[in-house]
């Protein structure tokens, strides 16, 4: 499994481990990788955390830990893998430059 983060402020850490993930392991990844990346990238500025609706992400233990840490989480609609910017990152280089100026 791979966990990584990115923002307009830069890239955060990347974490790779073998096997599957459950809510307890996901919380460890957030504590050890997301929180330090968040501090480095945003310092004390507000930000919104984004992850999909995978079971470890939506488990009550995970959501309560994020609430306790006062981390704002973007609510995702069900079945929306196309919203994940980290999963479509490799496609960004294939978008023609003029496309960015059409809006």
N, CA, C and O atoms as CSV, one atom per row, in Angstrom:
chain,resi,resn,atom,element,x,y,z
A,1,UNK,N,N,0.850,-1.174,0.000
A,1,UNK,CA,C,0.000,0.000,0.000
A,1,UNK,C,C,0.891,1.232,0.000
A,1,UNK,O,O,2.036,1.200,0.452
A,2,UNK,N,N,0.334,2.312,-0.518
A,2,UNK,CA,C,1.062,3.578,-0.578
A,2,UNK,C,C,0.164,4.672,-0.036
A,2,UNK,O,O,-1.025,4.728,-0.349
A,3,UNK,N,N,0.739,5.535,0.775
A,3,UNK,CA,C,0.043,6.726,1.244
A,3,UNK,C,C,0.925,7.913,0.922
A,3,UNK,O,O,2.134,7.874,1.155
A,4,UNK,N,N,0.329,8.971,0.389
A,4,UNK,CA,C,1.075,10.183,0.089
A,4,UNK,C,C,0.166,11.381,0.189
A,4,UNK,O,O,-1.056,11.248,0.250
A,5,UNK,N,N,0.772,12.560,0.205
A,5,UNK,CA,C,-0.043,13.778,0.250
A,5,UNK,C,C,0.623,14.876,-0.562
A,5,UNK,O,O,1.839,14.896,-0.752
A,6,UNK,N,N,-0.211,15.780,-1.030
A,6,UNK,CA,C,0.257,16.930,-1.785
A,6,UNK,C,C,-0.721,18.070,-1.577
A,6,UNK,O,O,-1.871,17.864,-1.190
A,7,UNK,N,N,-0.246,19.267,-1.841
A,7,UNK,CA,C,-1.096,20.449,-1.722
A,7,UNK,C,C,-0.542,21.528,-2.636
A,7,UNK,O,O,0.493,21.343,-3.277
A,8,UNK,N,N,-1.229,22.639,-2.690
A,8,UNK,CA,C,-0.727,23.776,-3.449
A,8,UNK,C,C,0.563,24.310,-2.841
A,8,UNK,O,O,1.323,25.011,-3.509
A,9,UNK,N,N,0.812,23.984,-1.578
A,9,UNK,CA,C,2.021,24.438,-0.882
A,9,UNK,C,C,3.211,23.515,-1.111
A,9,UNK,O,O,4.329,23.864,-0.732
A,10,UNK,N,N,3.009,22.360,-1.715
A,10,UNK,CA,C,4.111,21.436,-1.969
A,10,UNK,C,C,3.723,19.990,-1.715
A,10,UNK,O,O,2.567,19.666,-1.446
A,11,UNK,N,N,4.725,19.141,-1.810
A,11,UNK,CA,C,4.531,17.708,-1.614
A,11,UNK,C,C,4.818,17.335,-0.170
A,11,UNK,O,O,5.750,17.845,0.451
A,12,UNK,N,N,3.995,16.434,0.349
A,12,UNK,CA,C,4.235,15.892,1.678
A,12,UNK,C,C,4.980,14.582,1.580
A,12,UNK,O,O,5.543,14.250,0.537
A,13,UNK,N,N,4.983,13.849,2.656
A,13,UNK,CA,C,5.735,12.594,2.680
A,13,UNK,C,C,4.995,11.495,1.923
A,13,UNK,O,O,3.795,11.586,1.664
A,14,UNK,N,N,5.741,10.467,1.581
A,14,UNK,CA,C,5.210,9.282,0.931
A,14,UNK,C,C,5.551,8.103,1.828
A,14,UNK,O,O,6.684,7.975,2.291
A,15,UNK,N,N,4.573,7.245,2.073
A,15,UNK,CA,C,4.785,6.105,2.964
A,15,UNK,C,C,4.337,4.837,2.248
A,15,UNK,O,O,3.228,4.775,1.717
A,16,UNK,N,N,5.202,3.826,2.234
A,16,UNK,CA,C,4.908,2.552,1.580
A,16,UNK,C,C,5.019,1.442,2.618
A,16,UNK,O,O,5.965,1.415,3.405
A,17,UNK,N,N,4.054,0.528,2.620
A,17,UNK,CA,C,4.109,-0.620,3.529
A,17,UNK,C,C,3.486,-1.823,2.841
A,17,UNK,O,O,2.735,-1.687,1.875
A,18,UNK,N,N,3.810,-2.993,3.352
A,18,UNK,CA,C,3.274,-4.235,2.798
A,18,UNK,C,C,1.964,-4.582,3.485
A,18,UNK,O,O,1.768,-4.295,4.666
A,19,UNK,N,N,1.075,-5.201,2.728
A,19,UNK,CA,C,-0.171,-5.672,3.303
A,19,UNK,C,C,-1.302,-4.678,3.183
A,19,UNK,O,O,-1.193,-3.644,2.523
A,20,UNK,N,N,-2.383,-5.021,3.840
A,20,UNK,CA,C,-3.583,-4.189,3.810
A,20,UNK,C,C,-3.560,-3.204,4.968
A,20,UNK,O,O,-2.637,-3.191,5.783
A,21,UNK,N,N,-4.590,-2.387,5.019
A,21,UNK,CA,C,-4.656,-1.375,6.068
A,21,UNK,C,C,-6.013,-1.454,6.756
A,21,UNK,O,O,-7.034,-1.720,6.121
A,22,UNK,N,N,-6.006,-1.222,8.047
A,22,UNK,CA,C,-7.249,-1.101,8.808
A,22,UNK,C,C,-7.260,0.286,9.440
A,22,UNK,O,O,-6.317,1.056,9.259
A,23,UNK,N,N,-8.291,0.603,10.160
A,23,UNK,CA,C,-8.431,1.948,10.726
A,23,UNK,C,C,-7.296,2.283,11.689
A,23,UNK,O,O,-6.789,3.405,11.679
A,24,UNK,N,N,-6.894,1.331,12.512
A,24,UNK,CA,C,-5.828,1.596,13.480
A,24,UNK,C,C,-4.510,1.916,12.772
A,24,UNK,O,O,-3.795,2.835,13.170
A,25,UNK,N,N,-4.196,1.161,11.731
A,25,UNK,CA,C,-2.966,1.411,10.971
A,25,UNK,C,C,-3.060,2.725,10.219
A,25,UNK,O,O,-2.072,3.452,10.121
A,26,UNK,N,N,-4.235,3.041,9.686
A,26,UNK,CA,C,-4.423,4.303,8.977
A,26,UNK,C,C,-4.197,5.486,9.917
A,26,UNK,O,O,-3.583,6.478,9.525
A,27,UNK,N,N,-4.679,5.391,11.130
A,27,UNK,CA,C,-4.458,6.459,12.109
A,27,UNK,C,C,-2.964,6.621,12.383
A,27,UNK,O,O,-2.473,7.743,12.506
A,28,UNK,N,N,-2.247,5.511,12.478
A,28,UNK,CA,C,-0.793,5.598,12.670
A,28,UNK,C,C,-0.130,6.327,11.505
A,28,UNK,O,O,0.756,7.157,11.710
A,29,UNK,N,N,-0.559,6.017,10.289
A,29,UNK,CA,C,-0.005,6.683,9.108
A,29,UNK,C,C,-0.304,8.180,9.165
A,29,UNK,O,O,0.570,8.998,8.877
A,30,UNK,N,N,-1.528,8.540,9.534
A,30,UNK,CA,C,-1.874,9.959,9.645
A,30,UNK,C,C,-1.017,10.649,10.699
A,30,UNK,O,O,-0.493,11.737,10.462
A,31,UNK,N,N,-0.874,10.021,11.852
A,31,UNK,CA,C,-0.091,10.614,12.940
A,31,UNK,C,C,1.382,10.761,12.555
A,31,UNK,O,O,2.010,11.776,12.858
A,32,UNK,N,N,1.925,9.752,11.891
A,32,UNK,CA,C,3.358,9.747,11.597
A,32,UNK,C,C,3.730,10.477,10.311
A,32,UNK,O,O,4.877,10.898,10.157
A,33,UNK,N,N,2.783,10.636,9.381
A,33,UNK,CA,C,3.122,11.206,8.077
A,33,UNK,C,C,2.277,12.418,7.702
A,33,UNK,O,O,2.818,13.437,7.273
A,34,UNK,N,N,0.956,12.323,7.859
A,34,UNK,CA,C,0.122,13.447,7.458
A,34,UNK,C,C,0.327,14.651,8.360
A,34,UNK,O,O,0.521,15.764,7.871
A,35,UNK,N,N,0.287,14.446,9.666
A,35,UNK,CA,C,0.408,15.581,10.582
A,35,UNK,C,C,1.743,16.312,10.442
A,35,UNK,O,O,1.742,17.542,10.392
A,36,UNK,N,N,2.882,15.615,10.377
A,36,UNK,CA,C,4.136,16.345,10.152
A,36,UNK,C,C,4.170,17.064,8.799
A,36,UNK,O,O,4.688,18.176,8.704
A,37,UNK,N,N,3.621,16.435,7.755
A,37,UNK,CA,C,3.570,17.090,6.445
A,37,UNK,C,C,2.690,18.325,6.504
A,37,UNK,O,O,3.028,19.364,5.938
A,38,UNK,N,N,1.572,18.211,7.183
A,38,UNK,CA,C,0.654,19.345,7.332
A,38,UNK,C,C,1.341,20.505,8.042
A,38,UNK,O,O,1.221,21.654,7.617
A,39,UNK,N,N,2.053,20.210,9.113
A,39,UNK,CA,C,2.765,21.265,9.850
A,39,UNK,C,C,3.826,21.921,8.978
A,39,UNK,O,O,3.966,23.144,8.983
A,40,UNK,N,N,4.569,21.119,8.233
A,40,UNK,CA,C,5.637,21.659,7.391
A,40,UNK,C,C,5.070,22.497,6.244
A,40,UNK,O,O,5.598,23.567,5.940
A,41,UNK,N,N,4.011,22.023,5.612
A,41,UNK,CA,C,3.469,22.704,4.443
A,41,UNK,C,C,2.618,23.919,4.795
A,41,UNK,O,O,2.686,24.941,4.113
A,42,UNK,N,N,1.826,23.817,5.844
A,42,UNK,CA,C,0.858,24.869,6.145
A,42,UNK,C,C,1.208,25.687,7.377
A,42,UNK,O,O,0.614,26.739,7.611
A,43,UNK,N,N,2.168,25.213,8.168
A,43,UNK,CA,C,2.514,25.830,9.434
A,43,UNK,C,C,1.239,26.006,10.248
A,43,UNK,O,O,0.643,25.003,10.639
A,44,UNK,N,N,0.805,27.188,10.514
A,44,UNK,CA,C,-0.419,27.377,11.313
A,44,UNK,C,C,-1.618,27.807,10.467
A,44,UNK,O,O,-2.685,28.103,11.004
A,45,UNK,N,N,-1.444,27.842,9.158
A,45,UNK,CA,C,-2.551,28.236,8.279
A,45,UNK,C,C,-3.589,27.117,8.203
A,45,UNK,O,O,-3.238,25.942,8.314
A,46,UNK,N,N,-4.851,27.466,8.018
A,46,UNK,CA,C,-5.891,26.432,7.925
A,46,UNK,C,C,-5.777,25.652,6.613
A,46,UNK,O,O,-5.304,26.171,5.601
A,47,UNK,N,N,-6.213,24.420,6.656
A,47,UNK,CA,C,-6.249,23.592,5.457
A,47,UNK,C,C,-7.378,22.580,5.611
A,47,UNK,O,O,-7.929,22.408,6.698
A,48,UNK,N,N,-7.708,21.924,4.527
A,48,UNK,CA,C,-8.754,20.901,4.530
A,48,UNK,C,C,-8.121,19.597,4.066
A,48,UNK,O,O,-7.464,19.551,3.026
A,49,UNK,N,N,-8.320,18.549,4.835
A,49,UNK,CA,C,-7.779,17.229,4.515
A,49,UNK,C,C,-8.767,16.494,3.620
A,49,UNK,O,O,-9.979,16.581,3.814
A,50,UNK,N,N,-8.240,15.773,2.643
A,50,UNK,CA,C,-9.084,15.069,1.682
A,50,UNK,C,C,-8.647,13.614,1.595
A,50,UNK,O,O,-7.474,13.322,1.361
A,51,UNK,N,N,-9.577,12.721,1.780
A,51,UNK,CA,C,-9.354,11.303,1.507
A,51,UNK,C,C,-10.676,10.715,1.048
A,51,UNK,O,O,-11.730,11.322,1.236
A,52,UNK,N,N,-10.623,9.535,0.447
A,52,UNK,CA,C,-11.851,8.972,-0.110
A,52,UNK,C,C,-12.651,8.235,0.961
A,52,UNK,O,O,-12.365,8.351,2.153
A,53,UNK,N,N,-13.641,7.489,0.529
A,53,UNK,CA,C,-14.546,6.818,1.466
A,53,UNK,C,C,-14.149,5.378,1.768
A,53,UNK,O,O,-15.011,4.558,2.085
A,54,UNK,N,N,-12.873,5.058,1.677
A,54,UNK,CA,C,-12.425,3.710,2.040
A,54,UNK,C,C,-12.776,3.448,3.506
A,54,UNK,O,O,-12.812,4.376,4.313
A,55,UNK,N,N,-13.029,2.206,3.841
A,55,UNK,CA,C,-13.468,1.871,5.208
A,55,UNK,C,C,-12.541,2.386,6.300
A,55,UNK,O,O,-13.034,2.915,7.297
A,56,UNK,N,N,-11.220,2.258,6.164
A,56,UNK,CA,C,-10.364,2.797,7.231
A,56,UNK,C,C,-10.490,4.316,7.384
A,56,UNK,O,O,-10.289,4.849,8.475
A,57,UNK,N,N,-10.820,5.009,6.299
A,57,UNK,CA,C,-10.956,6.463,6.336
A,57,UNK,C,C,-12.242,6.900,7.025
A,57,UNK,O,O,-12.280,7.940,7.682
A,58,UNK,N,N,-13.291,6.103,6.874
A,58,UNK,CA,C,-14.596,6.485,7.419
A,58,UNK,C,C,-14.931,5.779,8.727
A,58,UNK,O,O,-16.010,5.988,9.282
A,59,UNK,N,N,-14.034,4.956,9.219
A,59,UNK,CA,C,-14.279,4.256,10.488
A,59,UNK,C,C,-14.468,5.269,11.611
A,59,UNK,O,O,-13.850,6.334,11.600
A,60,UNK,N,N,-15.306,4.947,12.562
A,60,UNK,CA,C,-15.593,5.892,13.650
A,60,UNK,C,C,-14.334,6.258,14.428
A,60,UNK,O,O,-14.203,7.398,14.875
A,61,UNK,N,N,-13.408,5.322,14.598
A,61,UNK,CA,C,-12.173,5.629,15.316
A,61,UNK,C,C,-11.337,6.667,14.552
A,61,UNK,O,O,-10.684,7.513,15.162
A,62,UNK,N,N,-11.362,6.597,13.223
A,62,UNK,CA,C,-10.623,7.558,12.402
A,62,UNK,C,C,-11.285,8.925,12.440
A,62,UNK,O,O,-10.618,9.935,12.663
A,63,UNK,N,N,-12.604,8.962,12.221
A,63,UNK,CA,C,-13.288,10.258,12.195
A,63,UNK,C,C,-13.232,10.945,13.552
A,63,UNK,O,O,-13.111,12.168,13.621
A,64,UNK,N,N,-13.319,10.178,14.623
A,64,UNK,CA,C,-13.239,10.815,15.947
A,64,UNK,C,C,-11.829,11.333,16.213
A,64,UNK,O,O,-11.672,12.381,16.839
A,65,UNK,N,N,-10.802,10.625,15.753
A,65,UNK,CA,C,-9.420,11.104,15.932
A,65,UNK,C,C,-9.190,12.394,15.145
A,65,UNK,O,O,-8.560,13.323,15.650
A,66,UNK,N,N,-9.695,12.456,13.918
A,66,UNK,CA,C,-9.551,13.671,13.122
A,66,UNK,C,C,-10.299,14.837,13.762
A,66,UNK,O,O,-9.802,15.963,13.775
A,67,UNK,N,N,-11.494,14.570,14.294
A,67,UNK,CA,C,-12.250,15.627,14.989
A,67,UNK,C,C,-11.498,16.114,16.215
A,67,UNK,O,O,-11.405,17.317,16.461
A,68,UNK,N,N,-10.965,15.179,16.979
A,68,UNK,CA,C,-10.230,15.538,18.188
A,68,UNK,C,C,-8.990,16.382,17.856
A,68,UNK,O,O,-8.602,17.256,18.631
A,69,UNK,N,N,-8.387,16.117,16.718
A,69,UNK,CA,C,-7.227,16.889,16.268
A,69,UNK,C,C,-7.637,18.186,15.568
A,69,UNK,O,O,-6.783,18.969,15.151
A,70,UNK,N,N,-8.947,18.409,15.440
A,70,UNK,CA,C,-9.510,19.591,14.772
A,70,UNK,C,C,-9.041,19.710,13.320
A,70,UNK,O,O,-8.679,20.789,12.849
A,71,UNK,N,N,-9.059,18.583,12.638
A,71,UNK,CA,C,-8.684,18.548,11.229
A,71,UNK,C,C,-9.955,18.556,10.391
A,71,UNK,O,O,-10.778,17.645,10.482
A,72,UNK,N,N,-10.106,19.590,9.580
A,72,UNK,CA,C,-11.267,19.684,8.697
A,72,UNK,C,C,-11.099,18.692,7.557
A,72,UNK,O,O,-10.036,18.615,6.940
A,73,UNK,N,N,-12.154,17.934,7.283
A,73,UNK,CA,C,-12.112,16.902,6.247
A,73,UNK,C,C,-13.148,17.228,5.179
A,73,UNK,O,O,-14.302,17.521,5.489
A,74,UNK,N,N,-12.727,17.177,3.924
A,74,UNK,CA,C,-13.641,17.376,2.809
A,74,UNK,C,C,-14.552,16.167,2.701
A,74,UNK,O,O,-14.073,15.035,2.631
A,75,UNK,N,N,-15.854,16.389,2.686
A,75,UNK,CA,C,-16.804,15.283,2.535
A,75,UNK,C,C,-16.853,14.879,1.067
A,75,UNK,O,O,-16.956,15.719,0.174
A,76,UNK,N,N,-16.777,13.581,0.844
A,76,UNK,CA,C,-16.772,13.037,-0.505
A,76,UNK,C,C,-18.086,12.355,-0.811
A,76,UNK,O,O,-18.651,11.690,0.058
A,77,UNK,N,N,-18.593,12.506,-2.039
A,77,UNK,CA,C,-19.738,11.698,-2.440
A,77,UNK,C,C,-19.296,10.246,-2.588
A,77,UNK,O,O,-18.120,9.975,-2.832
A,78,UNK,N,N,-20.217,9.330,-2.446
A,78,UNK,CA,C,-19.896,7.907,-2.596
A,78,UNK,C,C,-19.472,7.602,-4.029
A,78,UNK,O,O,-19.950,8.232,-4.973
A,79,UNK,N,N,-18.590,6.652,-4.182
A,79,UNK,CA,C,-18.156,6.163,-5.502
A,79,UNK,C,C,-17.645,7.273,-6.410
A,79,UNK,O,O,-18.123,7.412,-7.536
A,80,UNK,N,N,-16.692,8.058,-5.950
A,80,UNK,CA,C,-16.150,9.150,-6.755
A,80,UNK,C,C,-14.630,9.078,-6.846
A,80,UNK,O,O,-13.947,9.994,-6.389
A,81,UNK,N,N,-14.084,8.010,-7.428
A,81,UNK,CA,C,-12.628,7.906,-7.517
A,81,UNK,C,C,-12.013,8.966,-8.413
A,81,UNK,O,O,-10.828,9.271,-8.286
A,82,UNK,N,N,-12.810,9.535,-9.326
A,82,UNK,CA,C,-12.274,10.544,-10.230
A,82,UNK,C,C,-11.974,11.864,-9.532
A,82,UNK,O,O,-11.403,12.758,-10.157
A,83,UNK,N,N,-12.336,12.020,-8.268
A,83,UNK,CA,C,-12.061,13.253,-7.539
A,83,UNK,C,C,-10.687,13.262,-6.883
A,83,UNK,O,O,-10.269,14.299,-6.368
A,84,UNK,N,N,-9.987,12.165,-6.885
A,84,UNK,CA,C,-8.731,12.063,-6.156
A,84,UNK,C,C,-7.573,12.657,-6.952
A,84,UNK,O,O,-7.125,12.050,-7.924
A,85,UNK,N,N,-7.079,13.831,-6.560
A,85,UNK,CA,C,-5.993,14.453,-7.320
A,85,UNK,C,C,-4.708,13.645,-7.290
A,85,UNK,O,O,-3.943,13.680,-8.254
A,86,UNK,N,N,-4.452,12.926,-6.222
A,86,UNK,CA,C,-3.205,12.162,-6.158
A,86,UNK,C,C,-3.249,10.972,-7.106
A,86,UNK,O,O,-2.206,10.539,-7.595
A,87,UNK,N,N,-4.431,10.436,-7.374
A,87,UNK,CA,C,-4.548,9.302,-8.282
A,87,UNK,C,C,-4.511,9.721,-9.740
A,87,UNK,O,O,-4.220,8.891,-10.601
A,88,UNK,N,N,-4.795,10.971,-10.046
A,88,UNK,CA,C,-4.749,11.426,-11.432
A,88,UNK,C,C,-3.508,12.258,-11.713
A,88,UNK,O,O,-3.381,12.820,-12.801
A,89,UNK,N,N,-2.600,12.347,-10.768
A,89,UNK,CA,C,-1.401,13.170,-10.925
A,89,UNK,C,C,-0.622,12.827,-12.191
A,89,UNK,O,O,-0.151,13.731,-12.881
A,90,UNK,N,N,-0.476,11.551,-12.509
A,90,UNK,CA,C,0.296,11.158,-13.685
A,90,UNK,C,C,-0.347,11.662,-14.969
A,90,UNK,O,O,0.332,11.770,-15.990
A,91,UNK,N,N,-1.620,11.968,-14.943
A,91,UNK,CA,C,-2.312,12.465,-16.131
A,91,UNK,C,C,-2.115,13.963,-16.335
A,91,UNK,O,O,-2.345,14.459,-17.438
A,92,UNK,N,N,-1.702,14.689,-15.319
A,92,UNK,CA,C,-1.561,16.135,-15.451
A,92,UNK,C,C,-0.583,16.516,-16.555
A,92,UNK,O,O,-0.802,17.497,-17.265
A,93,UNK,N,N,0.484,15.752,-16.704
A,93,UNK,CA,C,1.488,16.065,-17.719
A,93,UNK,C,C,0.964,15.856,-19.134
A,93,UNK,O,O,1.561,16.359,-20.086
A,94,UNK,N,N,-0.127,15.133,-19.294
A,94,UNK,CA,C,-0.693,14.873,-20.615
A,94,UNK,C,C,-1.691,15.937,-21.058
A,94,UNK,O,O,-2.158,15.905,-22.196
A,95,UNK,N,N,-2.023,16.871,-20.184
A,95,UNK,CA,C,-2.989,17.919,-20.523
A,95,UNK,C,C,-2.256,19.028,-21.273
A,95,UNK,O,O,-1.278,19.574,-20.762
A,96,UNK,N,N,-2.721,19.372,-22.488
A,96,UNK,CA,C,-2.054,20.431,-23.251
A,96,UNK,C,C,-2.134,21.770,-22.518
A,96,UNK,O,O,-3.142,22.081,-21.883
A,97,UNK,N,N,-1.076,22.545,-22.613
A,97,UNK,CA,C,-1.007,23.848,-21.938
A,97,UNK,C,C,-2.195,24.742,-22.299
A,97,UNK,O,O,-2.762,25.353,-21.393
A,98,UNK,N,N,-2.615,24.860,-23.589
A,98,UNK,CA,C,-3.756,25.739,-23.900
A,98,UNK,C,C,-5.035,25.377,-23.148
A,98,UNK,O,O,-5.889,26.236,-22.929
A,99,UNK,N,N,-5.171,24.107,-22.752
A,99,UNK,CA,C,-6.354,23.684,-22.013
A,99,UNK,C,C,-6.538,24.508,-20.746
A,99,UNK,O,O,-7.666,24.830,-20.371
A,100,UNK,N,N,-5.443,24.850,-20.090
A,100,UNK,CA,C,-5.517,25.579,-18.834
A,100,UNK,C,C,-6.046,26.996,-19.013
A,100,UNK,O,O,-6.484,27.618,-18.045
A,101,UNK,N,N,-6.012,27.509,-20.228
A,101,UNK,CA,C,-6.444,28.873,-20.467
A,101,UNK,C,C,-7.823,28.955,-21.108
A,101,UNK,O,O,-8.224,30.030,-21.553
A,102,UNK,N,N,-8.554,27.856,-21.167
A,102,UNK,CA,C,-9.856,27.863,-21.823
A,102,UNK,C,C,-10.999,28.177,-20.875
A,102,UNK,O,O,-12.144,28.274,-21.316
A,103,UNK,N,N,-10.728,28.336,-19.603
A,103,UNK,CA,C,-11.808,28.586,-18.651
A,103,UNK,C,C,-11.836,30.012,-18.201
A,103,UNK,O,O,-12.687,30.389,-17.396
